[in-house]
Amino acid sequence: MTAPTGEIYRIDWLPGTDILHGTCHCGAQHTAEDPVEMWEWMLGHPEGHFEGPDS
């Protein structure tokens, strides 16, 4: 998904699991099983966003 500002959000499904792996435009990464949780995390700037995996 590309927002009007050019920010890119990426969510990958890990095959064989129920896990989603998200990478935010800021570089932070997060995993979750619930798609709603993933989008809330991605759109929740700056809360919960720190550079690095599983932030």
C-alpha positions as CSV (number, residue, x, y, z in Angstrom):
1,M,0.0,0.0,0.0
2,T,1.3,3.4,-0.9
3,A,-0.1,6.4,1.0
4,P,-0.4,9.8,-0.8
5,T,2.9,10.9,0.9
6,G,4.8,8.0,-0.7
7,E,5.1,6.0,2.5
8,I,5.3,2.3,1.8
9,Y,3.8,-0.3,4.2
10,R,4.5,-4.0,3.5
11,I,2.8,-7.0,5.1
12,D,4.0,-10.5,4.1
13,W,2.3,-13.7,5.1
14,L,4.7,-16.4,6.2
15,P,3.6,-19.5,4.3
16,G,2.6,-22.5,6.4
17,T,1.8,-20.3,9.4
18,D,-0.8,-17.9,10.5
19,I,1.9,-15.2,11.0
20,L,2.1,-11.9,9.3
21,H,5.3,-10.0,9.1
22,G,5.0,-6.2,8.6
23,T,7.6,-3.7,7.7
24,C,6.7,0.0,8.2
25,H,7.9,2.9,6.0
26,C,10.1,3.9,8.9
27,G,11.9,0.6,8.9
28,A,10.4,-0.9,12.0
29,Q,9.2,-4.5,11.9
30,H,6.5,-6.4,13.7
31,T,4.9,-9.8,13.6
32,A,1.3,-10.7,14.4
33,E,-1.4,-13.3,13.7
34,D,-4.3,-10.8,13.6
35,P,-4.4,-8.5,10.5
36,V,-6.3,-5.8,12.4
37,E,-3.5,-5.8,15.0
38,M,-0.9,-5.5,12.3
39,W,-2.6,-2.5,10.6
40,E,-3.2,-0.7,13.9
41,W,0.5,-1.1,14.7
42,M,1.5,0.2,11.3
43,L,-0.7,3.2,11.4
44,G,0.0,4.0,15.1
45,H,3.0,6.3,14.6
46,P,5.0,7.0,16.6
47,E,3.6,4.6,19.3
48,G,5.3,1.2,19.2
49,H,7.7,2.2,16.4
50,F,11.4,1.8,17.0
51,E,13.9,0.8,14.4
52,G,14.7,-2.9,14.4
53,P,12.9,-6.2,14.3
54,D,9.7,-6.9,16.4
55,S,9.5,-3.4,17.7
